[in-house]
Amino acid sequence: MFADIFEVKWIELLDVFIRALLSLITLFLIAKMLGAKQVSQLSLFDYVIGISIGNFAAEMTINLESQYLNGILAVVVFGFVAYFVSFLTMKSIKLRRFFMGTPTIVIQKGKLLESNLKKLKLDVNDLLEECRCNGYFNIEEIEYAIMEVNGNISILPKGKYKPVVIQDLDLEVPKQGLCANVIIDGKPMSNNLKIALKDEAWLLNEINKQGYDDYSKILLATLYINGKLTVYERNLHETPKNFLE
């Protein structure tokens, strides 16, 4: 009797393992198809699709009475619907506004727009918190505040409260460019070296100048647009001092 129970449990565990693996693979493929988006970039429609797909995948994993194909089919259908809607919204502005929504002005020339706040179900305290998070503690400093479709609030300050930039000071600054990571985790990045018009012989010579015989002791090495190579050494055995406790 106990042997039968033990055997059944192992079968159930194997079933859950297979279901979880299938769910993960399906979710990964759907995510690749839909493209990369940060959580902060999700619209309301994306959010609904995401939690629905996650719910289907979880149900398929833990509900042993359900069929594999039923759960996978539900996930795939929602995934293709999301993909199709994404395709349509790229082609049509009207559909984009319908599915994704439109930005809404909540502060205009230093005045709160109460009607728009009510439409967004946004109370004054939440708005003030968002303003503070953006660095504005006084609404009179704000020309416009806009609630974006992803839930973030963008703020345009009044002219006299705008931060000073280099252009305002009429200064010349050196050109900026992307840096190339030429060593990561002790391994040379051949493709990045090629893009930077360098090779491994040059790289070895440069790290030798900085006291390294090979790549193994280097966690990260970055080549900047001015030709400077900055090396960050591995320090697994070094205990950092914590000043934040």
Buried (B, 14 or more C-beta within 10 A) or exposed (E): EEEEEEEEEEEEEEEEEEBBEBBEEBBEEBBEEBEEBEEEEBBEBBEEBBEBBEEBBEBBBEEEEBEEEEBBBBBBEBBEEBBEBBEBBEEEEEBBEBBBBEEBEBBBEBEBBEEBBEEBEBEEEEBBEBBEEBEBEEBEBBBBBBBBBBBBBEBEBEEEEEEEEEEEEEEEEEEEEEBBEBBBEBEBBEEBBEEBEBEEEBBBEBBEEEEBEEBEBBBBBBBBEEEEBEBEEEEEEEEEEEEEE
